[in-house]
Amino acid sequence: MQVYSGVMNWENEARRIVRVELVSRSLTYAKLATRLKKAGIEETERSIANKMSRGTFSFIFFLQCMKVMGVKTINLEPPKDVDSKSR
């Protein structure tokens, strides 16, 4: 979870959740766009990239992405810090 000066950065958190789900399923923005199109949702690889870079997308878009990726549950716990020695 991204917290700055005690305030949650919600855009970064929303973007992080979508990215985690994409990576865990080995999906690209292009593959996500294809899945959304099959569901009747018109998005392009570029429009998804723009939304993700801004981090300012609607909850509807978030739900659509989760649905077409097959996400059943969402983990809202902050990611564990990676020990720099284990890299």
Secondary structure, DSSP 8 states (H G I E B T S, - for coil): --EETTEE-HHHHHHHHHHHHHHHTT--HHHHHHHHHHTT----HHHHHHHHHHT---HHHHHHHHHHHT------S------GGG-
